[in-house]
Amino acid sequence: MIQILRLRLFAVLAVLCSALSPSAMATPAQARPKTCLVLSGGGARGIAHIGVLKALEEMRIPIDCVVGTSAGAIIGGAYASGASPQEIETMIRAADWDLLLSDQPVRADRSVYTKEVEREHLLSAEVGTRARGLTLPRGLVAGQHLQYYLQSLVAPSRGGDFDRLPIPYRALATDFENGRLVVLDHGDLAAAIRASMSVPGAFAPVEIDGHVLVDGGLVRNIGIDVARGLGAERLIVVNAGTPLMKRSEIDSLVDSAGQMLRILTNQNVEASLATLGPDDILIEPTLGTLSSTDFANGYRWIAAAETATRRSGRDLASLAVDAVAYEAWRHRQRIARSTPAPNHIEVDVSGLKRIPASAIQATIGIAPSDVDKTVGALLATDDFETVKGHIRNDETGTTLVLEPIEKSYGPDYLRAGIELGTDFAGDSDFLVTVDHRATWLTSHDLEWRNRASFGRVNALRSQLRVPIDTGRQWFWGPELEASERLRDVFHSNADSARFRLHEESAAVFLGRTFGTVGELVVGIEKGTDAARLAVGTATIPPSRLSTGVFRARLTLDQLDNLDFPTRGYLFRSDVRIADSALASREIYRRWSTEYSTAFGSHNASILLTARYETALSTALPLSQAFVLGGFQELSGLAEQQVLADQVAFVRAIYRTRFLHGNALLPDLYAGVSLEAADVQRPYDLTAAKHLFGGSVFLSAQSPLGQLYLGTGAASGGHGAVYLFVGRPWP
């Protein structure tokens, strides 16, 4: 009897000890309530969701479903597709956000035309022109690079029923036509995420199943009701949204638009949070000054979200499971990151309206094999807004289907640019340039290009470009051009005369492009060249002569950035020969060649330039004289103070980034330049033959272009202070 009592007592103690053990204190897997993770939008602030995932894994809390909006759709979609928090963080940290939040390829791979207009001080933004007026793109960013990045985040999960993902998942978007909530539960996972984060105006809308979709935060920034519809019994809700700005912070049109969007979002957030039950858990990380647009620095706040999650540890403890059960859940959830290697690449041209299939085939070849080169070649035509891609599996294997999407605002385009400058000594000027390009005027892509400028140079140029081959590598065409500008002639370091130069010409040219590297153009032009005294004493006789000129121009541009280059090169060579054989009254030979190369990093770089220009023992007319003077062209001298028939010029520019900005505040650079020149046969015979200059400057990106503030000094005690928008050298 005593033995039986001892056995019973031992059994009771064993049960008690088992019940009090840490693993038994966790909720048994079979009794655990269905738990759904709801992640809010918030732009770059949503990157902090990674910290929540890391803390939940540390606490051994399995997730049964995920609902995400905008940034929450990105992080939640990656997690639901099988990525670990650490893998997501690694991919977020490694992302080149400057590239992802743009549609252009890296600069070296952009079209020859795109790089040309940039060298001509035109902004990259373009608008369409139609009979009813200007047509804007659907968003600042079409999402070309972002699309493929999102696919890498969710790889290898691509399409199908989102309930079949390692964790059932929903992305929330807004129907842009009727303003209703759209719950995305199937289809292309990356496309669903891309739709959920399409902030109107910033990102182009995404069309899925006949709906035009934009950011889900407009109607449901926190999808609590959607999670309950999935059968969730307990919710873990993370709010990383952007708080409203204070009155003192709203001081611009951009701020006002941003505040309006925040008001709309916060109103539906408050309504959603009001439906939380007593057992639901709300996590609101303290994200300080993190801007919703500062994607490059969003990862810095992951730790803050981890801390906020741990503060809710007591409430979360009831959702934890033992180590064995959690490891089994995590094993089911994890899927190795991999991108399927396609056996074939296919370009779907069925949706094209303007561009014939023959042009696509000539651009990419009959059987393309390299994905990056194929997409790059399509974008380099300047015809497409984006190139979509999806995987097709069939009996032939894995095929990557690329679908180029024509620019919705094409096929005629406008670009514009402005330069403003002053040396604070009475020498101020401006230049406004407008570029028009009409494409696909015929089925063989006849182009009509027009460029007009006014300010320090008044000019108009119009040309037709007629492709010779299907691949559009060879071209020819006629060109008309007229220009008028002022040129000062200095004597004894003071301007003694100002001439008005007027040129008119008609030309025919033949050209050849070399992929995206550059182009060679040769031609013959006929026209007139006039120099008329406007102010001062004539040191050069006025003239008006007919001209006949053979011209050739070679440009090779592989700089990674024209304003702040860190690698690559720019080579330009230009030849003009005016000869009696072409019935020219002016006889001269003019050759200019320049080479620039850059090396360094985004934090510090050096740009070296060497230029040699010569009249080849002839005398140049005033309109063709080589010029030096002005900021970083012998800093300290007046603009174009040196006129000569032969110039050898070298320059070194060093830049360092001393303030790393974000989408709202640009990077700030400080720099120094050193310049030297050897001048032969200058117009001012008293000028020195060997000249030196240098500058110290600050620079940053502005909405109108590069902003420079600097001071320069040159040989002979010359000095100047400069402020201008644009670029100091073409």
Sequence and secondary structure as in RCSB ss.txt:
>XXXX:A:sequence
MIQILRLRLFAVLAVLCSALSPSAMATPAQARPKTCLVLSGGGARGIAHIGVLKALEEMRIPIDCVVGTSAGAII
GGAYASGASPQEIETMIRAADWDLLLSDQPVRADRSVYTKEVEREHLLSAEVGTRARGLTLPRGLVAGQHLQYYL
QSLVAPSRGGDFDRLPIPYRALATDFENGRLVVLDHGDLAAAIRASMSVPGAFAPVEIDGHVLVDGGLVRNIGID
VARGLGAERLIVVNAGTPLMKRSEIDSLVDSAGQMLRILTNQNVEASLATLGPDDILIEPTLGTLSSTDFANGYR
WIAAAETATRRSGRDLASLAVDAVAYEAWRHRQRIARSTPAPNHIEVDVSGLKRIPASAIQATIGIAPSDVDKTV
GALLATDDFETVKGHIRNDETGTTLVLEPIEKSYGPDYLRAGIELGTDFAGDSDFLVTVDHRATWLTSHDLEWRN
RASFGRVNALRSQLRVPIDTGRQWFWGPELEASERLRDVFHSNADSARFRLHEESAAVFLGRTFGTVGELVVGIE
KGTDAARLAVGTATIPPSRLSTGVFRARLTLDQLDNLDFPTRGYLFRSDVRIADSALASREIYRRWSTEYSTAFG
SHNASILLTARYETALSTALPLSQAFVLGGFQELSGLAEQQVLADQVAFVRAIYRTRFLHGNALLPDLYAGVSLE
AADVQRPYDLTAAKHLFGGSVFLSAQSPLGQLYLGTGAASGGHGAVYLFVGRPWP
>XXXX:A:secstr
 HHHHHHHHHHHHHHHHHHHSHHHHS  GGG   EEEEE   GGGGGGHHHHHHHHHHTT   SEEEEETHHHHH
HHHHHTT  HHHHHHHHHH  HHHHT  S  GGGS HHHHHHHHTT  S  EEEETTEEE  SEEE  HHHHHHH
HHHHTT  SSBGGGSSS EEEEEEETTT  EEEE BS HHHHHHHHT  BEEE  EEETTEEEEEGGGT SS HH
HHHHTT SEEEEE        GGG  SHHHHHHHHHHHHHHHHHHHHHTT  TT EEE    TT  TT GGGGGG
GHHHHHHHHHHTHHHHGGG   HHHHHHHHHHH         SEEEE  TT SSS HHHHHHHH SS   HHHHH
HHHHTTT EEEEEEEEEEETTEEEEEEEEEE TT SEEEEEEEEEEE SSS EEEEEEEEEEE  SSTT  EEEE
EEEEESEEEEEEEEEEESSTTS EEEEEEEEEEEEEEEEEETTEEEEEEEEEEEEEEEEEEEEETTTEEEEEEEE
EEEEEEEEEEE  SS  EEEEEEEEEEEEEEE  S SSS  EEEEEEEEEEEE GGGT SS EEEEEEEEEEEEE
 SSEEEEEEEEEEE TTS   GGG EEE STTSSTTS TT EEEEEEEEEEEEEEEEEE   SSS  EEEEEEEE
EEEEEEESSTTS SEEEEEEEEEEEEETTEEEEEEEEEETTTEEEEEEEES S  
